[in-house]
Amino acid sequence: MEMCPKCFEMNPAEAEFCSQCGAALKEAGDGSDAEVYKEFARANLFRMRGDSKSAIDVCLGVLRRFPNNVTAHGLLGDIYGESGQLRESAQWYEMALDLDPEAQGMRAKLEAVNERAKREEASQAAEQIGLPPKPQTPWAYIALVAVLVLAVGTSAYLLGRQSPPGPAPTAMHQPIEIDAPPVQQPPVTRPAPPTEENEPVPADTPIRAGALAAAVQAEIQGAVTVIAATQDPRGPRISVNVADQEDIDPRVTALTAGLAAFAARPQVARVHVTVLGKEPVFAGTVYAEEARRIQSSIQAGQPLSSLLDGAFTDVWPTPSEGQAPSATTGPGGQ
């Protein structure tokens, strides 16, 4: 038997997570994430549809079952942050870090949301007390300058009258050449390059691989590990590589990653997913039309594992090579 370090419940020695609180019992383990990955998928679908209340309810349901699940705390921090409730978001991130102090990604999110909160509070305080009025014209300074100019002009006039007359100026017979002023060219305005700050980006613009992988991983919230993600510059499509999960159908892993990629980048037309163990174990493509159908079915209460048939095209290995998935030739089997 092994004792949980969080709630001190005794668990079987081979257990990956505590049955009482959901905390990870193995080093570098994901705790109870694999047990509740369907709930996380539902919560992310609600987020994608802008239904933050339903997403929060799903996460709170996970915490009632596994109160020490780090991913649920972090997902609540994301949801509250997206809805502008920054202090609540920071509190959920802090609780996640209390459970797992080594979660550097969570720490970065906490710092970012605290910085946003400080900026908003400073802006609100400035509005409440009133911004300082526009600086008044320094009339005293202008009057002083005028007096000095007048004094200098008067002195020059008097000195000129006291000076002996000089030779009369000679007539100018040569024409004066005046250069034409240069033609002012209108400024050229160039569009800002696409970044994570000025999103959304056009569908045919490639996104930095690291940022895209992080965006997909954020939608998955730890249920599947994203190894790499790239957007093809030739068209609105994404390729995602994810790690194989022991004792879980690789098609479930691939479909979870595919739906997360569409949630992260809704403008793409298709997502190609490769599941990697020591070597590739599964590959397939999910089209946007099929992904929307699957998401609607999940929202209606169907388990993701029941929606695998017809979900992928260009499947490898093919069914004739011993793999169960049903391959089609296009989105929706067309």
DODO-631581 format. One record per residue (C-alpha): residue number from 1; residue in three letters; chain; x, y, z. Coordinates in Angstrom, 3 decimals. Layout:
ZAVO   num   residuo   cadena         px         py         pz
ZAVO   NUM       ALA        A          X          Y          Z
...
% end
This chain:
ZAVO   num   residuo   cadena         px         py         pz
ZAVO     1       MET        A      0.000      0.000      0.000
ZAVO     2       GLU        A      1.052      3.579     -0.650
ZAVO     3       MET        A     -0.059      6.684      1.264
ZAVO     4       CYS        A     -1.212      9.765     -0.658
ZAVO     5       PRO        A      1.049     12.745      0.206
ZAVO     6       LYS        A     -1.913     15.158     -0.069
ZAVO     7       CYS        A     -4.780     13.519      1.830
ZAVO     8       PHE        A     -2.953     10.557      3.477
ZAVO     9       GLU        A     -5.360      8.013      2.006
ZAVO    10       MET        A     -3.889      4.523      1.589
ZAVO    11       ASN        A     -3.865      3.308     -2.028
ZAVO    12       PRO        A     -2.642      0.135     -3.775
ZAVO    13       ALA        A      1.078      0.260     -4.581
ZAVO    14       GLU        A      0.403      0.133     -8.341
ZAVO    15       ALA        A     -2.116      3.035     -8.283
ZAVO    16       GLU        A     -1.220      6.021    -10.494
ZAVO    17       PHE        A     -3.377      8.486     -8.537
ZAVO    18       CYS        A     -5.162      8.733     -5.213
ZAVO    19       SER        A     -8.689      7.367     -5.377
ZAVO    20       GLN        A     -9.775      9.827     -2.684
ZAVO    21       CYS        A     -8.412     13.170     -3.908
ZAVO    22       GLY        A     -6.988     12.511     -7.422
ZAVO    23       ALA        A     -3.408     13.568     -6.617
ZAVO    24       ALA        A     -0.612     11.910     -8.612
ZAVO    25       LEU        A      1.134      9.074     -6.761
ZAVO    26       LYS        A      3.875      8.489     -9.341
ZAVO    27       GLU        A      6.637     10.938    -10.200
ZAVO    28       ALA        A      5.842     12.914    -13.374
ZAVO    29       GLY        A      2.357     11.356    -13.365
ZAVO    30       ASP        A     -0.794     13.139    -14.536
ZAVO    31       GLY        A     -2.831     12.241    -11.480
ZAVO    32       SER        A     -6.494     11.584    -12.218
ZAVO    33       ASP        A     -6.436     13.404    -15.597
ZAVO    34       ALA        A     -6.800     10.177    -17.583
ZAVO    35       GLU        A     -9.846      9.270    -15.501
ZAVO    36       VAL        A    -11.673     12.528    -16.241
ZAVO    37       TYR        A    -10.340     13.502    -19.676
ZAVO    38       LYS        A    -13.890     13.357    -21.094
ZAVO    39       GLU        A    -14.993     15.995    -18.611
ZAVO    40       PHE        A    -12.071     18.210    -19.616
ZAVO    41       ALA        A    -13.009     17.766    -23.286
ZAVO    42       ARG        A    -16.589     18.850    -22.474
ZAVO    43       ALA        A    -15.346     21.868    -20.510
ZAVO    44       ASN        A    -13.146     22.951    -23.424
ZAVO    45       LEU        A    -16.051     22.596    -25.843
ZAVO    46       PHE        A    -18.139     24.882    -23.634
ZAVO    47       ARG        A    -15.228     27.367    -23.581
ZAVO    48       MET        A    -15.043     27.291    -27.372
ZAVO    49       ARG        A    -18.766     28.111    -27.549
ZAVO    50       GLY        A    -18.414     30.956    -25.038
ZAVO    51       ASP        A    -20.436     29.148    -22.351
ZAVO    52       SER        A    -18.116     29.807    -19.419
ZAVO    53       LYS        A    -20.755     28.925    -16.795
ZAVO    54       SER        A    -21.194     25.378    -18.116
ZAVO    55       ALA        A    -17.412     24.974    -18.428
ZAVO    56       ILE        A    -16.999     26.048    -14.786
ZAVO    57       ASP        A    -19.721     23.647    -13.662
ZAVO    58       VAL        A    -17.949     20.733    -15.376
ZAVO    59       CYS        A    -14.625     21.589    -13.685
ZAVO    60       LEU        A    -16.259     21.942    -10.290
ZAVO    61       GLY        A    -17.832     18.530    -10.808
ZAVO    62       VAL        A    -14.343     17.096    -11.364
ZAVO    63       LEU        A    -13.108     18.755     -8.159
ZAVO    64       ARG        A    -16.009     17.349     -6.148
ZAVO    65       ARG        A    -14.789     13.931     -7.233
ZAVO    66       PHE        A    -11.015     14.608     -7.135
ZAVO    67       PRO        A    -10.391     17.798     -5.079
ZAVO    68       ASN        A     -6.614     17.710     -5.658
ZAVO    69       ASN        A     -6.730     17.519     -9.470
ZAVO    70       VAL        A     -4.232     20.165    -10.630
ZAVO    71       THR        A     -5.523     20.362    -14.202
ZAVO    72       ALA        A     -9.066     21.221    -13.082
ZAVO    73       HIS        A     -7.706     24.097    -10.968
ZAVO    74       GLY        A     -5.672     25.408    -13.888
ZAVO    75       LEU        A     -8.595     25.102    -16.311
ZAVO    76       LEU        A    -10.777     27.127    -13.939
ZAVO    77       GLY        A     -8.048     29.766    -13.865
ZAVO    78       ASP        A     -8.119     29.879    -17.673
ZAVO    79       ILE        A    -11.912     30.159    -17.839
ZAVO    80       TYR        A    -12.152     32.942    -15.256
ZAVO    81       GLY        A     -9.287     34.810    -16.932
ZAVO    82       GLU        A    -10.985     34.645    -20.336
ZAVO    83       SER        A    -14.192     36.066    -18.832
ZAVO    84       GLY        A    -12.292     39.001    -17.268
ZAVO    85       GLN        A    -12.534     37.830    -13.636
ZAVO    86       LEU        A     -8.826     38.203    -13.042
ZAVO    87       ARG        A     -8.707     37.922     -9.243
ZAVO    88       GLU        A    -10.690     34.683     -9.321
ZAVO    89       SER        A     -8.404     33.433    -12.084
ZAVO    90       ALA        A     -5.313     34.185     -9.984
ZAVO    91       GLN        A     -6.794     32.355     -6.990
ZAVO    92       TRP        A     -7.327     29.155     -9.008
ZAVO    93       TYR        A     -3.778     29.327    -10.399
ZAVO    94       GLU        A     -2.415     29.813     -6.864
ZAVO    95       MET        A     -4.313     26.757     -5.628
ZAVO    96       ALA        A     -2.950     24.735     -8.561
ZAVO    97       LEU        A      0.598     25.787     -7.624
ZAVO    98       ASP        A     -0.045     24.851     -4.007
ZAVO    99       LEU        A     -0.787     21.333     -5.248
ZAVO   100       ASP        A      2.104     21.243     -7.743
ZAVO   101       PRO        A      4.795     23.902     -7.120
ZAVO   102       GLU        A      6.798     22.602    -10.101
ZAVO   103       ALA        A      4.077     23.519    -12.637
ZAVO   104       GLN        A      6.029     26.248    -14.437
ZAVO   105       GLY        A      3.338     26.777    -17.040
ZAVO   106       MET        A      0.822     27.489    -14.299
ZAVO   107       ARG        A      3.259     29.911    -12.659
ZAVO   108       ALA        A      3.665     31.824    -15.914
ZAVO   109       LYS        A     -0.120     32.086    -16.259
ZAVO   110       LEU        A     -0.407     33.387    -12.685
ZAVO   111       GLU        A      2.200     36.094    -13.324
ZAVO   112       ALA        A      0.463     37.135    -16.540
ZAVO   113       VAL        A     -2.994     37.407    -14.963
ZAVO   114       ASN        A     -1.602     39.352    -11.964
ZAVO   115       GLU        A      0.024     41.822    -14.350
ZAVO   116       ARG        A     -3.279     42.246    -16.209
ZAVO   117       ALA        A     -5.087     42.815    -12.909
ZAVO   118       LYS        A     -2.594     45.507    -11.858
ZAVO   119       ARG        A     -3.020     47.357    -15.165
ZAVO   120       GLU        A     -6.817     47.244    -14.934
ZAVO   121       GLU        A     -6.834     48.389    -11.302
ZAVO   122       ALA        A     -4.525     51.288    -12.147
ZAVO   123       SER        A     -6.784     52.292    -15.033
ZAVO   124       GLN        A     -9.916     52.114    -12.854
ZAVO   125       ALA        A     -8.259     54.156    -10.110
ZAVO   126       ALA        A     -7.284     56.837    -12.617
ZAVO   127       GLU        A    -10.886     57.022    -13.857
ZAVO   128       GLN        A    -12.282     57.276    -10.323
ZAVO   129       ILE        A    -10.031     60.121     -9.205
ZAVO   130       GLY        A    -10.065     61.791    -12.612
ZAVO   131       LEU        A     -7.110     62.089    -14.910
ZAVO   132       PRO        A     -5.064     65.278    -14.461
ZAVO   133       PRO        A     -6.341     68.055    -16.769
ZAVO   134       LYS        A     -4.475     68.869    -19.916
ZAVO   135       PRO        A     -1.532     71.134    -19.023
ZAVO   136       GLN        A     -2.474     74.796    -19.346
ZAVO   137       THR        A     -0.575     77.021    -21.725
ZAVO   138       PRO        A      2.356     78.581    -19.813
ZAVO   139       TRP        A      1.319     82.217    -20.431
ZAVO   140       ALA        A      3.963     83.577    -18.080
ZAVO   141       TYR        A      6.654     81.779    -20.032
ZAVO   142       ILE        A      5.279     83.064    -23.361
ZAVO   143       ALA        A      5.117     86.636    -22.009
ZAVO   144       LEU        A      8.731     86.417    -20.844
ZAVO   145       VAL        A      9.887     85.189    -24.252
ZAVO   146       ALA        A      7.951     88.005    -25.956
ZAVO   147       VAL        A      9.597     90.616    -23.712
ZAVO   148       LEU        A     13.052     89.199    -24.480
ZAVO   149       VAL        A     12.378     89.207    -28.210
ZAVO   150       LEU        A     11.146     92.778    -28.044
ZAVO   151       ALA        A     14.205     93.845    -26.042
ZAVO   152       VAL        A     16.603     92.210    -28.485
ZAVO   153       GLY        A     14.803     93.781    -31.448
ZAVO   154       THR        A     14.882     97.242    -29.859
ZAVO   155       SER        A     18.585     96.925    -29.066
ZAVO   156       ALA        A     19.359     95.917    -32.617
ZAVO   157       TYR        A     17.380     98.855    -33.993
ZAVO   158       LEU        A     19.191    101.349    -31.777
ZAVO   159       LEU        A     22.600     99.933    -32.624
ZAVO   160       GLY        A     21.739    100.122    -36.294
ZAVO   161       ARG        A     20.875    103.800    -36.055
ZAVO   162       GLN        A     24.135    104.592    -34.271
ZAVO   163       SER        A     26.330    102.762    -36.825
ZAVO   164       PRO        A     27.842    104.842    -39.722
ZAVO   165       PRO        A     26.149    104.328    -43.033
ZAVO   166       GLY        A     27.866    101.774    -45.201
ZAVO   167       PRO        A     28.219    101.598    -48.998
ZAVO   168       ALA        A     25.012    101.417    -50.935
ZAVO   169       PRO        A     24.112     97.923    -51.911
ZAVO   170       THR        A     24.899     96.987    -55.473
ZAVO   171       ALA        A     22.117     96.012    -57.822
ZAVO   172       MET        A     21.646     92.329    -58.443
ZAVO   173       HIS        A     21.597     91.474    -62.139
ZAVO   174       GLN        A     21.676     87.715    -61.864
ZAVO   175       PRO        A     18.354     85.944    -61.439
ZAVO   176       ILE        A     17.876     84.163    -58.162
ZAVO   177       GLU        A     17.510     80.432    -58.509
ZAVO   178       ILE        A     15.091     78.885    -56.071
ZAVO   179       ASP        A     15.087     75.137    -55.675
ZAVO   180       ALA        A     11.640     73.621    -55.820
ZAVO   181       PRO        A     10.652     71.995    -52.550
ZAVO   182       PRO        A     10.921     68.229    -52.600
ZAVO   183       VAL        A      7.709     66.377    -53.269
ZAVO   184       GLN        A      6.468     64.778    -50.086
ZAVO   185       GLN        A      5.734     61.095    -50.608
ZAVO   186       PRO        A      2.813     59.716    -48.647
ZAVO   187       PRO        A      3.943     57.379    -45.867
ZAVO   188       VAL        A      3.744     53.703    -46.669
ZAVO   189       THR        A      1.694     51.789    -44.147
ZAVO   190       ARG        A      2.684     48.173    -43.784
ZAVO   191       PRO        A      0.536     45.668    -41.935
ZAVO   192       ALA        A      1.936     44.431    -38.659
ZAVO   193       PRO        A      3.330     40.891    -38.819
ZAVO   194       PRO        A      1.025     38.306    -37.266
ZAVO   195       THR        A      1.825     37.604    -33.617
ZAVO   196       GLU        A      0.070     36.044    -30.664
ZAVO   197       GLU        A     -0.883     39.572    -29.510
ZAVO   198       ASN        A     -2.582     40.839    -32.716
ZAVO   199       GLU        A     -4.573     37.679    -33.475
ZAVO   200       PRO        A     -6.589     36.421    -35.225
ZAVO   201       VAL        A     -4.152     35.555    -37.987
ZAVO   202       PRO        A     -5.252     34.777    -41.544
ZAVO   203       ALA        A     -5.944     31.110    -42.106
ZAVO   204       ASP        A     -3.135     30.832    -44.673
ZAVO   205       THR        A     -0.470     32.404    -42.432
ZAVO   206       PRO        A      1.921     29.964    -40.685
ZAVO   207       ILE        A      2.079     30.277    -36.891
ZAVO   208       ARG        A      5.202     29.790    -34.804
ZAVO   209       ALA        A      5.386     26.111    -33.905
ZAVO   210       GLY        A      6.064     26.651    -30.217
ZAVO   211       ALA        A      3.127     29.025    -29.760
ZAVO   212       LEU        A      0.775     26.750    -31.673
ZAVO   213       ALA        A      1.787     23.667    -29.664
ZAVO   214       ALA        A      1.235     25.620    -26.441
ZAVO   215       ALA        A     -2.200     26.764    -27.648
ZAVO   216       VAL        A     -3.269     23.200    -28.467
ZAVO   217       GLN        A     -1.885     21.900    -25.146
ZAVO   218       ALA        A     -3.818     24.607    -23.288
ZAVO   219       GLU        A     -7.057     23.388    -24.872
ZAVO   220       ILE        A     -6.260     19.775    -23.877
ZAVO   221       GLN        A     -5.271     20.790    -20.321
ZAVO   222       GLY        A     -2.956     17.848    -19.675
ZAVO   223       ALA        A     -5.090     14.891    -20.787
ZAVO   224       VAL        A     -2.783     14.382    -23.790
ZAVO   225       THR        A      0.822     15.562    -24.171
ZAVO   226       VAL        A      1.488     17.643    -27.295
ZAVO   227       ILE        A      4.987     17.036    -28.680
ZAVO   228       ALA        A      4.858     19.464    -31.614
ZAVO   229       ALA        A      2.339     21.409    -33.707
ZAVO   230       THR        A      2.836     23.270    -36.995
ZAVO   231       GLN        A      0.583     25.071    -39.448
ZAVO   232       ASP        A      1.178     24.343    -43.131
ZAVO   233       PRO        A      1.919     27.643    -44.980
ZAVO   234       ARG        A      0.334     26.234    -48.163
ZAVO   235       GLY        A     -3.148     26.114    -46.700
ZAVO   236       PRO        A     -5.324     26.284    -43.582
ZAVO   237       ARG        A     -4.263     22.977    -42.071
ZAVO   238       ILE        A     -2.417     21.918    -38.925
ZAVO   239       SER        A     -0.191     18.942    -38.097
ZAVO   240       VAL        A     -0.031     17.824    -34.448
ZAVO   241       ASN        A      2.222     15.157    -32.903
ZAVO   242       VAL        A      1.122     13.791    -29.522
ZAVO   243       ALA        A      2.474     11.175    -27.122
ZAVO   244       ASP        A      0.866      7.735    -26.963
ZAVO   245       GLN        A     -0.941      6.995    -23.677
ZAVO   246       GLU        A     -0.588      3.573    -22.169
ZAVO   247       ASP        A     -3.791      1.501    -22.090
ZAVO   248       ILE        A     -5.718      4.150    -24.073
ZAVO   249       ASP        A     -6.848      3.637    -27.678
ZAVO   250       PRO        A     -4.518      5.839    -29.806
ZAVO   251       ARG        A     -7.558      6.904    -31.822
ZAVO   252       VAL        A     -9.029      8.445    -28.663
ZAVO   253       THR        A     -5.734     10.264    -28.077
ZAVO   254       ALA        A     -5.647     11.458    -31.706
ZAVO   255       LEU        A     -9.266     12.652    -31.708
ZAVO   256       THR        A     -8.789     14.493    -28.393
ZAVO   257       ALA        A     -5.788     16.334    -29.895
ZAVO   258       GLY        A     -7.626     17.035    -33.141
ZAVO   259       LEU        A    -10.613     18.623    -31.391
ZAVO   260       ALA        A     -8.241     20.689    -29.236
ZAVO   261       ALA        A     -6.439     21.935    -32.368
ZAVO   262       PHE        A     -9.746     23.104    -33.882
ZAVO   263       ALA        A    -10.597     24.818    -30.592
ZAVO   264       ALA        A     -7.227     26.593    -30.619
ZAVO   265       ARG        A     -7.402     27.563    -34.327
ZAVO   266       PRO        A    -11.058     27.417    -35.531
ZAVO   267       GLN        A    -10.128     28.843    -38.943
ZAVO   268       VAL        A     -8.274     25.744    -40.159
ZAVO   269       ALA        A     -9.954     23.280    -42.516
ZAVO   270       ARG        A     -8.316     20.067    -41.320
ZAVO   271       VAL        A     -5.962     18.718    -38.666
ZAVO   272       HIS        A     -3.519     15.854    -39.202
ZAVO   273       VAL        A     -2.647     14.012    -35.969
ZAVO   274       THR        A      0.196     11.529    -35.400
ZAVO   275       VAL        A      0.356      9.525    -32.163
ZAVO   276       LEU        A      3.933      8.652    -31.234
ZAVO   277       GLY        A      5.217      5.982    -28.867
ZAVO   278       LYS        A      8.735      4.675    -29.389
ZAVO   279       GLU        A      7.607      4.854    -33.016
ZAVO   280       PRO        A      4.403      6.113    -34.724
ZAVO   281       VAL        A      1.380      4.048    -33.670
ZAVO   282       PHE        A     -1.449      5.907    -35.422
ZAVO   283       ALA        A     -2.005      8.751    -37.892
ZAVO   284       GLY        A     -5.164     10.266    -39.315
ZAVO   285       THR        A     -6.773     13.485    -40.539
ZAVO   286       VAL        A     -9.853     15.173    -39.050
ZAVO   287       TYR        A    -11.802     17.664    -41.190
ZAVO   288       ALA        A    -13.554     20.692    -39.707
ZAVO   289       GLU        A    -17.024     19.481    -40.741
ZAVO   290       GLU        A    -16.505     16.131    -39.017
ZAVO   291       ALA        A    -15.014     17.819    -35.931
ZAVO   292       ARG        A    -18.113     19.991    -35.554
ZAVO   293       ARG        A    -20.353     16.925    -35.773
ZAVO   294       ILE        A    -18.299     15.117    -33.121
ZAVO   295       GLN        A    -18.282     18.144    -30.822
ZAVO   296       SER        A    -22.066     18.409    -31.061
ZAVO   297       SER        A    -22.400     14.705    -30.234
ZAVO   298       ILE        A    -20.128     15.050    -27.199
ZAVO   299       GLN        A    -22.141     18.036    -26.023
ZAVO   300       ALA        A    -25.266     15.906    -26.355
ZAVO   301       GLY        A    -23.729     13.398    -23.943
ZAVO   302       GLN        A    -22.172     10.798    -26.235
ZAVO   303       PRO        A    -18.769      9.483    -25.078
ZAVO   304       LEU        A    -15.845     10.316    -27.327
ZAVO   305       SER        A    -14.903      6.634    -27.649
ZAVO   306       SER        A    -18.241      5.941    -29.404
ZAVO   307       LEU        A    -17.545      8.537    -32.109
ZAVO   308       LEU        A    -14.345      7.092    -33.562
ZAVO   309       ASP        A    -15.833      5.394    -36.640
ZAVO   310       GLY        A    -15.656      7.758    -39.581
ZAVO   311       ALA        A    -13.864     10.448    -37.557
ZAVO   312       PHE        A    -10.576     10.133    -39.502
ZAVO   313       THR        A     -9.505     10.103    -43.126
ZAVO   314       ASP        A     -6.128      8.985    -44.519
ZAVO   315       VAL        A     -5.809      6.560    -41.603
ZAVO   316       TRP        A     -2.560      4.719    -40.867
ZAVO   317       PRO        A     -2.326      1.809    -40.236
ZAVO   318       THR        A     -5.218      0.903    -42.522
ZAVO   319       PRO        A     -7.910     -1.510    -41.255
ZAVO   320       SER        A     -6.443     -4.229    -43.471
ZAVO   321       GLU        A     -3.235     -3.950    -41.442
ZAVO   322       GLY        A     -5.073     -4.823    -38.249
ZAVO   323       GLN        A     -6.275     -1.391    -37.108
ZAVO   324       ALA        A     -9.902     -0.932    -36.097
ZAVO   325       PRO        A    -10.730      2.607    -37.350
ZAVO   326       SER        A    -12.963      3.028    -40.382
ZAVO   327       ALA        A    -11.212      5.100    -43.070
ZAVO   328       THR        A    -13.163      7.408    -45.351
ZAVO   329       THR        A    -12.154      9.464    -48.332
ZAVO   330       GLY        A    -13.165     12.918    -47.164
ZAVO   331       PRO        A    -15.036     14.861    -44.488
ZAVO   332       GLY        A    -18.223     13.120    -43.480
ZAVO   333       GLY        A    -17.280     10.063    -45.564
ZAVO   334       GLN        A    -17.692     11.848    -48.909
% end
